Every structure is written in structure tokens, then in C-alpha cells.
Amino acid sequence: MTRPNFPARPAIFLFVTGFVVAVYAALALVARFDMNWAQALESVASRMPPHVALGLLLGGASLMSCTFRARILSIALAVAVIVLGGVHLVEFGAGWQLPAALSVGSLFADTAGDAASISLLTALNLVLIGTMVAVLAAAREQLASDVIVALAASAVLAISLVSLFAHVSGSRFVYDSLRFSGAELEISIAFIALGLSLTIYIFSGAERIELRKWAPIPLWFGVFICTLLLWQALRVQEAGDAQQAVARTAAAMRGDVAEHVQARTETLRRFAARWQIYQPSEAQWRTEANQYVKYLSDLTALYWADDDLRVQWAEPASGDESGDKAASGLILSDDPAHRAALDSALAHRDVAVTGSIDLAGGGRELHVYAPVYRPGGGNGAAGNPAEATLAGVVVGVFRLQPLLDGLLKNQFPGFAATLKQGDQIIYDPSGPGEKLARSWAVTETIPLSQGGDSAWQLTVTPTHETVRQTQSSIPEAALASGIGLASLLAFMAFLLQTAWRRSRQLSISNQALAYEVRQRVAVERAAREAEQRSRLISSVVRDYAIYTLSTDGLITSWNEGAQLTKGYAAEDILGKHFSIFFTEEQIERSLPERSLQLAATQGRYEDEDLRVTADGGEFCADEVITPMRDEQGQLQGFSVITRDVTERKNVEQKIRESRDFYMKLIGDFPNPVRRSDASGRCDYFNRAWLDFTGRSLEQELGDGWLEGVHPDDRERCMQAHGEVLTERTGFEVEYRLRRADGSYGSLLDFSQPFYDQRGRFTGYIGACYDMTERRAAEIALRSSEARYEAMTSNVPGMVFQLETDGASIHFRYVSRKVYQLFRIGPGAVKTDAEALLGLMPPQDRERFTSSLAEAAQHMTEWQWDGRVLPRQRELKEIKWVTVKASPTSLEDSRTLWDGVLFDDTARRRAQLEVEHSREQLRALSHHLQAVREEEKSHLAREIHDELGGTLTALKMDIAWLIPRLTPAQGLLVERIRGMSQLVDSAVYAMRRISSELRPTLLDDLGLVAALQWQAAEYQKRTGTTCSVDAEPEDSVVPNELAVAFFRVFQEALTNVTRHAKASHVIVTWRERADGYLLQIADDGVGFSEGHRIKPTSNGIRGMTERARHLFGNVSVASAPGKGTTVTVSLPKASQDEEARSSATG
């Protein structure tokens, strides 16, 4: 049997999926081969390996060909996908490599660097996709092929989902265990799309109901595939843990060997350094060598070779005189095994190691060479290293076997270590019967110090028992659990499928039974309807009088509606002529007979006229008479249907009266009104319209009214009327209409559609309002606003009107100057005040709000200045602005502010420049004071040291000369004594000048002692009492602060001497936790505040600047006749500043 065609929807889904995957894979290949496309497609598909892209391209093309039933092409493409994935499975899974000419990797070796790798799971997916497409295209038996495809699709979905979740996890273990290539996200999504589309196709369509019975098998197979992947991942993880344990053991062994070799080289380096320091004799040298050999168990011997590299002696001596002589005459450079290490030691002037050296007896040794140099420039330890000459070489011989046994064999049970030097094994303690896991071996490189052989190769191999201990039964348990879970899920799916199938069968049976019941009920209902049809008609048409007449007009039947309408009972009216319902005037006109004749000839007679009831009353009736004929067309009688339409006639009369009333009302309406029909042509104009235009109604009807519309507005007016005719919606349009005097007035036309009683559209009615005066007022308003804008634009700032209610701020008006200042439109600021206020820094915004609220609370003039930050790419600098506004109280606790915002940036910049200049002047003044203090200190030291020393020597010479003069030389003695007095005066003047320049007490005893000394000197010099109250007296003040306090104190005493005329001065010194305080108070004449700010008050200004530079403060309190108090407070310096001050002091 042939395979049926693909269902429409699944076929479309297969085609779309194949097309999307093929296009994506083609983009990946283009990005791989074309570097120009690689950058454009880098974020889309450039990471996908070319092998995978080729497989997905072929897979997508095969799906598309399947939808068109191109069997041969589909099979060919599917086989190509299978071959591509199978080759990779062979390369990865089988463990052997194909020839280079047949390898898939060689196809892409020169595309974009190295050929990207492909994971084992991706290769397996390619094989499964190709197999599914090939089976779909080639299979003859639908059920068997669908089962195979379902199994393969479940495997593809399981593998792809595992790859996707593993890629999202980002675990390094996952990448290593599953051999990911790095582009698993895109690859997994592509395979999920392919597998899902095939699964949807397989299980869709009514003809695949039988296949759905086999659904538990693909479900079990998919879960089983996931379990296999998990089992393999756990095995790889355990293997990785074991490999890491072997690697850590190898690293520990390598570290121990390298550490011990380094320790031996350091031992020999220190031994050689002892000769270089002490230069012992040969006997001492050999004694120390013997002690080293005894101390180190693996040290066999120590040789000493002279500067010709000839061995002079060896320790310990062998006891054989001939052997010692042979060793003593050995030239180290002649031995090839020693040559490389020896040359390295001499070239680098450092210790060198030979590596392993074979001995004749089968052992191995390690030789370490330590060159010893004789210092240049003498025999001592000191000297120029570049001039040092070779004194000899110390050679240490170490046994390898004991050293390596202690490090590699005994400390790491369960592991075997092998040491190689090049291709030669120098250490292998493993026995022939020892079972080692060679595949788990780890090799480490042990670098040696500068020597002949560069490194040793250490290979660490665990035993099979050690590897077995690292493995667990968790992977097998996970495999068993997964198989059990898969079986349980498949069984549950089978149960659910069985329950669903039985439920569906029951539903089908219920539907069949319900159908039979419905058919039976329908038949019974039809019989009842036929039986009750006549009664139903009578009960439904109770508002109609229905009766029948014989051919001569006698009443033959009478319904309930006729009794209600006419007032006759059936027994009273049957058999009588129907003319009883007509008025006398109608009977005289033979209307009853003529109505029957017309009904018989025309087939129907309808009349609306008066009829008479049983009580003699009249009503308006709508009567229809229809002839009744048999099958041969013979007249059998008449049926009459009569309806009482009196109420409707009354309503119509009221409507006519209402219409007349409203038409009169519209006619008297003071505004122009017009009405148009359904076609848009006007059929009515009221009196106000005709008076406005001065034209007659006949002139305005139709489209005549458009003649009065201004030519510039006529087309727009016609277009507005034409657009709404189809939509039948209200509209408004403004146009100019010619008045009776020939001028044009502006009318605003509001038109609305109106409908008749049956809801049919009958036209538009429009009311017009004269807008001439309003338009004139608007023009005047715009002109006024333009003048106001012109005035505000010339104001050097932004004019605004601001409204506040305590919580929000709204700008009513903002002049165009705001754009010039801040590049913000006035409309944006009026819409949202944050457009301007949001540019203020938070601290300035807070001051803005608080000052505005305070001014509003007291209703005082508001003034604020602050900053406005620049907007990006629009303002280049921060602007300083000043706001001045006056308030006006409004209702609801609102306040209206009229004000101006000025750009104050230039003034602020000038102010900042002035402040900066002042700071520079203060810094310059402080620098000059510092230079002056330094110069004073220097002069004081020079006077004290140089002049003081000279005067002292002169004084000593005079004192030596006086006793040696004879009494006869009395005049000379007097002269010499006068000279001695002059020297004493000079010494006193020298001391006074030196103290005034820089008191030595300030540097030696501190600030408090200097203040006390200065006060005493001042009292002695002026006679004014000067007392010092210091707490504490042992204050330690940094040098810079001490100098500042002392100079301020001196300046204050100078001012007291010059101006105060005081009799007593009180000096107070206090040390506080945060700083120091000095207060100088006098009881002099004082001065006023104006005298303090005089330009000549340089003393106070100098004290203030000196304190301000040290972040302190100077306050002067004075009043005429009340004395003056000068208070100086300086903060304590930090510990770093104190240290610098003490160091410079």
C-alpha cells in the first residue's frame, strides 16, 4: 500500500520548520566561509560549527522535500545527513581516526581558522534526524514507520533537552563530560524544532489514531535516553574526580622533590658562602666539610677544586691514599657529565645541579656545584663584586635512592612514582607484580636549578585498588532508577491512554443515544405543533380581528381578537352580514359590496377607515380582505383581518402637531438654522438665516446657500458636508457667510444627523453661531499677548507667573527667554514644572522649595538664588540664577507669584574669581610669613653661633690679658676693662636681638614658657603688669601653631603698647579637646567698631589672616573706655602634621 499524503497543517508545519532551520544553517555556513558576512552574522549564527551547519542544512532541506513528496530527493538528503553524523560517530565513538582524505574535519580546515568541533550528542542527533526523514520518505507500512520515527523523535528531543539544560547550567564538568563544542544553545534549539515538528506530524491526523496506542513506547525510550546520558555523565564525573586525585598526588610529590632538591642546593650555597666570608685554612675547611657530610645523611662527599677546577681534596677521605690522590687530581671540566652544570655555575656565579649521574656500582648521584669567589680590592669580606675572582668550586655529591625513597615511595601508599631524566628512567620503585592503572597516570615536570639537564619528568600512577576505591555504585543506581522511572511513566501513560480511549468510546455511545432521543422528540413535537397550530394562531393574534365571510358577505367564523375589537360575541354575530361594522354613510355608498368585489377581482383589498363597534362607537380600523379559493380557483369566501389603529392615528396626529411646534420654534430661533435632506441638499432655512443673508428661501434652497459662503471657505465647507454624509456623524465647521449688507460674518456651524420614526436617516440639521465678535476679541487678545511677549523678551531674564497650593508648583506663564537660558521651550515648562526644576541640584532644590514656602506663609517678597545644572549637549556650564517674585493670594489657599528669573552666572563667576584671588593672597602672605620666620630663625642661629662665639673668645682673651699687665701700664688696663664692658654690652645686645628674632625658649621649652618669658620681658620693658594664666603649663603644641600663637601674642602686646594705654594685661592659655585658645585682655582705652575696619588696621588683619590659614579664628571685642580682648583659637593638627612639625622643629 502507498503512503498517504501529508495532512495539510502538519505538512505546512514541517515545511516551515525545515525552511527556518535550513536558512539558519546556511547563514552559519556563510559566516564561516565569508569573513565579510562573519561580522554581520556574529551574534546570529557564526558560532555554529560548519559540520553541524551542513547537517542542519541538509536535514531542513530533506524535511521541505518530504512535504512535496519528492521521495528520491528526500532519501538522498537524509542519507547525506546520516553519513555526516555517522562519520563523526566513528571518529568519536569507535576510538579510531579515519584517513585525512576521508575525515570530515578536513573539509573545513581552511574556513575560519581551526575547524570547529562537534559533540558526540550532536552527531547522534544528525544520524537520528536523517533516519527519521529516510523512513518517512521510503517506508511502505505506515504504522511500522511511524513507530520508528516516534522512537527516533523521542530520542532527539531527549538528547536535545539534556544538551540545552546542560548548556544553560554552564558547568565545566558538563562541558567536559558531554564534550560540548560551545554552540550547544543554537544547535539544541534547532534539533528540538526538528524533532518536535516530526513528533507533531506523526501523532496528528485521524488516520494516526492507531499509532497513539504505541505512545508509551516512545515515552519510555526518551526517558531511557536521558537516563543513559545521566549515567554516562556520572561515570565521567567519577573518573574526573579520580583523575584530579591522581593529579593532586602528583603535584604533592613534585613539590616535595623540588623542595628537597632546592634545600640541598641552598645547603651547599651557604657552605660556599662561609669560605667567602671567613676564608678558613684548608684544615678548618675540611673539618667543616666533614661535619656537613655527617650532618646530612644523603650527602656522600664534598670536594674542593681550586681556581683551575682541579680537585684538591675530598671529605670524608676514603682511607685509600691512592684513591684520594686520584680524586685530588681530577679536573672537573674534563668530565662531560659535569661540564654543562659547571659552566652554568661559573657563568651565573650561582649554584648549579647536574641532574642524575650513573655510578659504576649501579647507584645514582646528584652533583651540586657552588662556585666560591675571592672578593676584589683586598682579602676582607668587603669589596667590589665585579672585581671578585674565582677561588674555587665546592662540589656536593648526594645519593638519590635514599632521598627519593623517603619522598616518593613511603609517603604516598597506593601510588607508584617513576622519575625520568630525558629518556632515561632514574627511579622506578614499582615491582614487576604490582598492578598499576597505567591509563590514570599523570606526568609532572620538576625543574632543576641552573644545570646541565633542565628538568626531571615525574610520572605518578595509581594502583587498581586505589582507582577502585574512588568509584561508587551511584551511576549504576541512577541507571536502574531511570529505567524504573521510564517504565513507570510508560505504564502510567498506558493507563491514561486506556482510560481516555474507554471514555471516548462511552462518549460516542452517549452521543448516538442522544441523537436517537432527539429524533424521537422532534417527531412528537411536530405532531403536537400540527395539532395546536390553529389555536396558536388565534392566541398569538389577539390584537387582530380575524373572521371569514361567505361569498355573499355573511360571517362564518369569529376569533377572540374579533370579539375584543368589535365587541360582539361569536353566538351573536355568526350568520349576520359584515356590513353591520360599517357606518350609515359607508353603507349608502355601497362600500361593503364594492370592497368584496374589489377583493375578488384584484386578489386583495385594503382600506383604512372608520368602523362601528357593538355599542355604537367608532374606531379607526386597518382592514384587509382576501378571497379564499379552492384548488380549482372557485371562490369559497373571504377572510377579513381588522386591526384597531386608533391609537396609532392619535400618535401620528400628535407627531404632526409636535413637528409644527418645533418648526415654528426653529423658525423663531435667534440663531441661523438650516436643514438638509439625505442627499445633503438644504430644504429649510429659518427666519434668522434669511435675515442674516438678506436672501429669500427659494434662493437658499438646494445648494443656493453656498453662493453666500466666502470663496476661500466654500471648498472646505463643501468637503466637510460631503465627508459626513456616508458616516452620518455630527460635525462642526466654521466659515464666513455674506451678510445682507455685503460684509462677511464668521459662523460656527454645528450639525447633527436626524432620523424619522422608523430610524431612517433623513438628513442634517445645523445651528449656526455668529463668531464675528469673538474672532475680533481673539485677534485683539493675540495682539495683546504679542505685545506682552515683546516686552518680556527684552527683559534681561525669564518673566514668569507661578501658582502654588502648598504641595504642587505650576507655571501659568513663562517668557521665551527660558529657551535662551536653559534650552527649554516655554510650553514644556508650563506643562511640567519639573522640566525646569528638575535641573536644580538636590540641595538647591530644597532651598528653592523651603524659601518659596516661607515667603508664601508670610506673604512677603520671595528672593532666591541657586544653581541650574546643564542639560546634556545643550548647556556647557552650570548657571547661577536669582529669582525675585511678589505674591498674590488666591482662593483655596493658592498663591500666585509674578516674578523674574535672572542669569547671575557672570556676577557669581566674578565673585568666585575675587575669592580665589583672596585665597591666593592669603597663601602668598602665609608663605612670606613662613619665609620670614625661617629667615628670623636662621639669623638668630647665625648671630648666636657666629657672633656669640666671637664675642666669647674676645672676652676670654681680654680676661687672659689683664692679669699679665704691670701696674705701670694702668692706662692700658683701664682701656682693656672698658673694652670688656663693651664686649659684655655686645653679648647682651646679641642675646636680646636673637631672642626677638626667634626665642630659643619657643623651640626648647615650648609655647607656654615662651609666653611667660615674653610677658616678663614686656613687663620689664614697659612697666605694665602682664600676667599669664596657663592650663596646662606643659602643653605640647605643634611648631607651626606655636609660632602663630607667639606672633599673634607679640602683635597684641605691640598694639597694647601703642594704643591701649593699659595698666594691666591678662593672658589666658587653654588647651581643649579640639584645639587651643589664647586670650589677651587689657584695661586700656578700647576702640569702636569703625576703628577696627580702618584700612590702616594691619595688625588685626595680619593676626586674622595668620589664624585663618591654620583653619582658626581671631575675634576682637572692644568698646571705648572698656578695654580690648583678643581671642585666638586654632584647631589641633592631625598626628601626621604634628609629626612633620616636630621633625622640622
TORVODO-160829 format. One record per residue (C-alpha): x, y, z. Coordinates in steps of 0.05 Angstrom, whole numbers, plus 5000, padded with zeros to 4 digits. Example, Ala and Ser with C-alpha at 12.3 -4.5 7.8 and 13.67 -1.06 7.14 Angstrom:
524649105156
527349795143
//
This chain:
500050005000
502450714985
503651225039
498051735044
499352465030
501652925085
495953265123
495454005106
497154315173
502753835194
505753895124
505854655130
509054605199
514354115172
515854575114
516455205157
520854855208
525354565154
525855235119
527655625182
532955105203
535855085133
536255845128
539555895196
544655355178
546055705112
547456355149
552355985194
556055695134
556256385100
559056685164
564256135168
566756195096
565956935083
569457405132
565457995107
559057655129
562157385193
561858055229
554658185208
552457485229
556957435290
551157475340
546557025298
549956415272
557456495267
558956055328
555855425298
560954915274
560854825199
559654065205
553354185245
551054755199
551854295138
547953735173
542354205193
542054505123
541353805093
536253605147
531954215136
532254125060
530153395068
524153595110
521954105058
522653595002
518453105043
512653585044
512653594967
513152824965
519852844929
521752154955
528452064919
531052754937
528752665009
532251995016
538652274984
538952865031
537252425091
542751925073
547652515068
545652735139
546552015164
553351955132
555652625161
553452445231
555851725224
562851935205
563352355268
560551775309
566051335280
571351865295
568951995366
565751355389
569650795356
576351055380
579951055313
581251615264
579251605191
584451765138
585652515129
582652495059
576152185086
575752595150
570053095153
574453585192
578953655132
573253975092
573254585137
580454635158
581655285120
575055645130
575756085191
581655835230
581355145260
575354715243
570254765299
568954135337
562453745340
560053385402
558152645404
550852815421
550353275361
553052725315
547952235344
542352745332
544452825260
544052065249
537152035282
534452625241
536952315177
534051635196
527151945211
526752305145
529151695106
523951245140
518351755127
520251805053
521751075038
517150665084
511050295056
507850075120
505350695156
504650425226
511550105230
515050715200
511251185247
513350775308
520650805285
520051555273
516651665341
522351285376
527651685340
523952345352
523452195426
530952055427
532452705391
528153105438
531152775499
538352875476
536953595455
533553775520
539253475560
544253865518
540154505526
539554465601
546854255608
549054855566
544755335607
547955065671
554855305646
558454765687
565554595666
564253875686
558353845639
562354125581
567953615593
563453015605
558853145545
564453415500
560754045483
563254495428
560855175455
554855295409
550154795441
544555305453
543255435379
544454705360
539754445414
534154925394
534854725321
534453975337
528554095385
524854445329
526253875280
524453335330
518153695354
515653815282
516453085265
513052875330
507153335316
506553045246
506952325270
501452405323
496852875284
491152675238
485352205246
488951645208
494251615263
489551415319
492550715317
499550995326
497551345390
496750665423
504350595417
505651275450
508250975517
513950635479
517051305453
515851605521
519651025554
525151075502
526051835512
526651775588
531351185578
535851605533
536052155586
537851625638
543551365595
546352065587
545852185662
549351505675
554951685627
555652385658
556152085729
561451595705
565452145673
564752565736
567452005779
573151905730
574652645733
574752635809
579552045808
583952385756
584053015800
586152595860
591952295820
593752995795
593853275867
598252695889
602952815831
603253555848
604853395921
610452915900
613253425852
613153955906
616753505956
622253315907
623254025883
623354275955
628653765976
633053905916
632454645930
634254516003
640654145983
642754695936
641455215990
645654806039
651554795991
650655535975
651155706050
657255256057
660755606000
658856286028
662456126093
669056086056
667656736021
666457066089
671656736135
676756466085
678855896131
685155486124
684954816088
684654436154
678854846180
675454806113
676054046111
673653986183
667354376168
666353966105
666853326146
661553586194
656853746137
657553046109
656052746177
650153206187
646653056121
645052316113
644452346037
650752756027
656252276004
662252735997
664553455990
670153625940
674354255937
677054465870
681755065861
681155615811
683855145757
677954685771
682654145797
680253755858
684953885917
681553465970
675353065986
671552956051
670652476080
677252156060
676651446033
682551196073
685850966010
691751405995
691851235921
684351365915
684952035950
690552225904
686252025843
680552455868
685253015885
687953055815
681153035780
679753625733
672253775735
671954075666
674553435634
668353035653
662653125602
657552955656
659953535698
661554025643
654654335630
652954445703
659954715718
659555215660
652755445684
655155545755
661155955733
657056355682
651656545732
656056545794
650856125828
649555415849
648254915792
645654185792
647953635745
641853205750
642652455757
649452135745
650251385738
655451035781
659450425764
656250045821
649250165796
647450745841
645751465822
648352115848
646552845846
652353335839
651554055862
656754575843
657655205885
662955695859
666856095912
669656785894
675257175926
672857895939
676258435898
680259005929
683058615988
682457986029
676658216071
669358056062
668058736032
669958905962
667359035893
663358415868
665258575796
672658515814
671857855851
676057275825
674656535827
677556205889
674855505876
668855065870
665354655924
662354015896
656953645936
655452925919
648452685942
645551985938
638851965900
636051305922
635051455997
632552145981
627351915930
625151315972
623451776030
619752265986
616151835934
615551125959
613851156032
609451766038
604251605984
601550895990
597150665933
601251065882
607550885843
612351435822
617251395764
622651925753
625852035684
631552475662
630552545587
629051845561
632751505618
629051245679
632851455741
627951205793
622550665790
620850315856
614949905828
615749155827
614148705767
607948415802
604849075823
598149215787
598049935763
592650315726
597050595671
591350975638
590651415700
598051635701
599652375710
606352685690
609353285724
615653675707
620653815763
625154405743
632254375769
636554975784
641255215731
644854595707
646154125650
639353785649
633554255650
628353825686
626053145711
619652815689
615552525747
610152025728
605151825782
600851205770
595450965818
594250225833
587949875810
585749835883
586450595891
582350725828
577050225851
576350585917
574751245881
568950925843
561950835870
555450485851
551751145842
551851135764
549050425763
543850615815
541851225774
541350785711
536950285747
532650835777
531951165709
529750525676
524750405731
522151125725
521651055649
517750405657
513150725709
511851335665
510450885605
505650455647
502151085673
501551345601
498650675580
493550705637
491651425620
491151255546
486750655561
482251075606
481851615553
480151115499
474550795540
471951485559
471951675486
468051045467
463051185522
462351895497
461051655426
455651175451
452351715491
452352175431
448951635388
443651515441
442552265449
441652325374
436251795373
432652125431
432952805396
429952505332
424152195370
422752835408
422853225342
417552765312
413052825372
413953575374
411953635300
405553255314
403753695372
405254325332
400754095275
395253965325
395754635361
397355085301
390455365294
389855515369
396755805370
394956285313
388856525350
392556625415
398156995382
393757485341
389157715396
390458445374
387358285306
380058145289
380257535244
373857265215
371256945150
365557125103
361456735055
361256954983
355257394997
358457725058
355557325116
360157205176
362056465182
367656465235
369656925293
376056925335
377457215404
381057815375
374857995335
370657955398
375558425434
375858905376
368658925352
365158775418
360758205391
360657505419
361156935369
354056695381
351357395369
354957555304
355456895265
350756895204
350057645201
352458085143
359058425155
356159095135
354059155207
361159425221
360460005171
357560695184
351060905152
354661375104
359260795082
353160335072
349760875030
355960884986
355660114980
362560065008
361559355037
359459064969
364759444930
370259214978
368358484966
368158584891
375058914891
377958364934
375257824888
377758164825
384458444850
386057884898
386658364957
383058974985
386059425039
382660025070
383760475130
377260795152
372160835208
368560215234
362860125284
363059705348
357359335382
356059925429
355460405371
362260705380
367060845323
374460685316
379560755261
380960065230
386059795182
382359255145
384958735095
380158295055
382957695019
378957204976
379156454992
379155984932
379355224925
384354824884
380254954821
380355714835
373055754853
371356304904
369455994970
369056625013
373257175043
378057245102
378057915137
383458175183
381858815220
386559195267
384759785312
389460345292
386160895331
391960975379
396961005322
392861545287
392761945351
400261875357
401262095285
396862695298
400962875359
407362795319
404763265265
402963775318
409763695352
413263775285
409364405271
411164665340
418564525333
418764805263
415665445289
420565435347
426465355299
423565895255
423566385313
430466165338
435066775342
440966405311
441266185238
438765465229
438765045165
436564335148
438863865093
435863225065
439362545060
442962764997
445863375030
441563894995
438564415041
430964425044
429664915102
432565565130
429665945189
428066685192
434566865227
438566555169
434566935117
435267585156
442767475162
443767365087
438267815062
436167285011
429566925001
428166195018
427765994945
434766294933
437765904991
434565214978
438764654950
445964894942
443965624933
446365795003
453565644983
453466264939
453866685002
459766295031
466466645023
470166374962
476266195005
471865775052
466965475002
471064864982
472764695054
465464765074
463064315017
468463805035
466263795108
458963665088
460863135037
465362725084
460062625138
454262415092
456861705088
458961665161
452662025186
456162335245
455763025274
460763555253
462464275262
465564755212
466965495213
466165925151
464866635131
457866795104
455867435067
451167885106
445468285077
449868905075
455268545034
460268445091
462367755115
460967485184
464266875215
459366305231
460765675271
456165125243
454264545290
450664005250
447663345276
444162785237
436662665250
432262055236
424861925225
420361485269
422860855236
430161035248
431661215176
436761765162
433262375135
438762905136
442463415178
440063995219
445164535235
445265115284
449965695270
453066185318
455766865298
463266855316
465067535287
465667905353
469267315386
474267275329
475568015335
476667925410
481467345397
485367775347
485768335398
487967835452
493367545407
495768245392
496068405466
499767765480
504667915425
506068605455
506868285523
511667765495
515568315460
516168685526
518268065566
523267855512
527068505525
527368385599
534468115618
531567485648
525766995647
519067315665
514366805697
507766725733
507766165783
501965855821
502965445885
498065095932
502864865985
504264185952
505064305878
508164825833
505165035765
507665555717
501965955687
506466375642
513766325621
517066805573
521066565514
527466775549
527366085583
529765765519
535566245513
537566105585
536365355591
534565085521
527664905545
521365125510
516165535548
510865015532
514864455565
515764865629
508365055632
506364325620
511064045673
514864485722
519863915732
522664075663
526064675696
526064505770
529063815755
535464155731
536964415801
541664025847
538063695906
540864175958
538964785915
532164495900
530864405975
532765135988
528365345930
522264985959
523465206031
524465936014
518265945970
514065626025
516666116077
515266716032
508266446017
506966346092
508567076108
506267356041
512867726033
517167835972
520767205951
528067225933
532466605919
539066475885
541965795866
544765355811
541765025749
545564435722
546964395647
542763955602
546563435560
549663735497
545664375504
548564775562
556064785571
556565045642
552865105708
548565725712
547466135775
540666465776
536966955820
529366955828
525267545853
517667505857
511767825892
505767425917
498267495906
493467085948
488166675910
482466225932
483365535961
489865725996
493365825929
498566365917
500266695851
507466945842
509467465789
516967495782
523367485742
529066985739
535867305724
542266965699
547167125755
552866695728
557467275708
556967605776
558066955812
564066795769
567067465784
565667355858
569066675855
574966985820
575567515874
575166985928
580366565891
584967175887
584067285961
585866565975
592066645932
593967275970
592866926036
597266346013
602566835990
602167216056
602866566095
608666366051
612067036063
610866966138
613766266136
619866516097
620467096146
620166626206
625266176174
629766766159
628967026230
630666346258
636666296212
639066996232
638066836305
642266206299
647666556259
648067136309
648066656367
653166176337
657866626299
657667296334
656566986403
662566536394
666867116371
664867566429
666067006478
673066876451
674567626454
672067646526
676667056544
682667396510
681468046549
680767646614
687467306598
690867956582
689068366644
693067956696
699167986652
699668746652
704169116702
701769666747
705770146707
701070016649
694970286687
692170686628
692470056585
688969666640
683270176642
682570146568
682269386568
677069386623
672869876582
673469406524
671068836569
664969236587
663569386514
664068636499
659068496555
654269006525
655168696457
653668006485
647368266519
645068616455
646667986415
642367566462
636668076460
636668116384
637067356377
631167266426
626967776389
628367446323
626966746348
626266606423
630165976439
625065826493
619765716439
623865156409
626964876473
621564946527
615165036486
609765566476
607665666549
614765816571
615666286512
609266656530
611366726603
618266976582
615367476532
610467726585
616167826635
620268196583
614368636565
613068806638
620468956649
620769396587
614169786594
612469736667
605469476651
603368886693
602768266649
600467606680
599866926646
594566406666
596365756631
592665086637
596164626629
603164906634
606264316598
602264376534
605764086473
603764506413
605964356342
611364816317
607165176264
601465316313
606365526368
609666036321
602866306301
600566386374
607166716394
607067216336
599767396350
601567486423
607367946404
602868346357
597568416411
602768676461
605269166409
598169426399
597269496475
603769896479
601870356420
594570476430
591470186494
594870596550
593369996594
595969876664
594769126666
594668566614
591867876629
594067296584
589966656586
592165996554
587665386550
588464706515
581864386496
580063716466
579164006396
584164576396
587765136433
585565826458
589766446473
586467066501
589867746513
585568246553
587668946574
584269506613
586070046563
582070586527
579070096476
576370296408
570070306367
567969816312
569270326258
576470396280
577469636272
575569636198
580070226181
584870086123
590770216169
588769666218
594169206191
595768886258
588868596268
588568396195
595268036200
593067656262
586567456227
589967216163
595166816203
589666456242
585166356181
590765996143
591165496200
583465406199
582865826262
579466456284
581267126315
575967546350
576868246377
572068526429
572869256447
568969876464
571270576482
573470606555
572469856566
579069566543
580369056489
580268296488
583567906432
581767166429
585566676383
583065966373
586465446330
584464726318
589264166336
593463906279
592963166258
598162666281
601662696214
602063456217
604763416289
609962926267
612063376210
612163986255
616463636307
621163376254
622164066223
622764376292
//
